[in-house]
Amino acid sequence: MVKEKYPSDTLAIFLAPPSLETLRERLIKRATDSPDVIEERLKRAGYELKFAPQFDYTVVNDDLIICSDTVRSLVRQFLKNREQ
């Protein structure tokens, strides 16, 4: 992981769905993937969620505006701290 090699130069943010069920509903609503592909994506997401503790922050993507504002704020704060 890049974070291990450059700990003070890296900000790791994990974007998480509110729940796997919410993710399922979103994927079905998009109607861009087959049911098999959706199930594969959900399995992968379940696996990937296990790695969230390795990140500096986890931001739950429950509301796109709030999520993007939160990520933007985290990045700005990280960059500000690096300048000091």
Order of alpha helices (4+ residues) and beta strands (2+ residues): alpha-beta-alpha-alpha-beta-alpha
